[in-house]
Structures are given as C-alpha cells and as structure tokens.
C-alpha cells in the first residue's frame, strides 16, 4: 500500500467532523503525511478557532531539497497555492496517493502522474473498503455538507 499525502482541504473537512481517524482505518499500513504548508495552515485555523485541534498521529514531514526544487519550479508555472504545490511535489517524489478535493490540484496531479482521491472518491472508498457502512457514509456526507458548508455533488454516485 502506498503512503498518503493529505492536503489542507480534505484534512480540515475531516477535522471539522471529528473523523480524521478514518484515514488511518482506510490506510492502516500507510504513512499519512502532512507537508509543512498544510501543517502551518491547520495550525493557523486552530489559532483562529476555525478548527478545534490539529490532527494527531500523522507524519509531519519537511520537504527534501529535490521536493523544494520541484515545488519552486511549479510555483512559477501555476496559480496553485503553496500547500497545494507542496502536496503535489511530495506526492510525486514519494510516489504517494494524494487526497485533495481541489479541481485544479486534480488537473495538476493528472499531468504529473500522481494518483488522487477527491472527497467524494474518499467517501466512496470508506464504504467500499468496509470502514463505514453505506448509511454511515451517507450521514457523514450530510454532516460534512452542514459543518463545512460545502456541497458534495452527485452524492447518489457514491454508492453506484
């Protein structure tokens, strides 16, 4: 099983609903990695009262010099934010699965050959892997929409 890099969007969504532990259940043999900018953004959200806490049990890593070079090169060619670029660079160089719900990040991941799961795909995996039952995933999707103020499009496709 490959390791997993989690971006700020997915991490904050799961933190808001108190479900970050689901990642460890879904990826029990994988290291779950937080890049420096993701760590920083989550810490700022905690200080501002947006999030209650910083998720524990994830690996907080520093970018290697080669990952920093890749990130710096990408920064000049894209409008993506620093955390997104770090997650892409880290995922590419470490051959990790990327969890991101951001469409431009998804497009960049495709061009880099990085495997990615969006939020709906992640919710589907919770069900398919038996981490949650169908009804639990449906309730979780509703709770995410309520607490994170987002709309999960085509929720009916989660179980098709």
Secondary structure, DSSP 8 states (H G I E B T S, - for coil): ---EEE-HHHHHHHHHTT-THHHHHHTTTS-EEE-HHHHHHHHHHHHTTSSS---SSSEE----HHHHHHHHHHHTT----HHHHHHHHHHHHHT-EEE---HHHHHHHHHHT--EE-HHHHHHHHHHTTSS-HHHHHHHHHHHHHHHT---TTGGGGG-
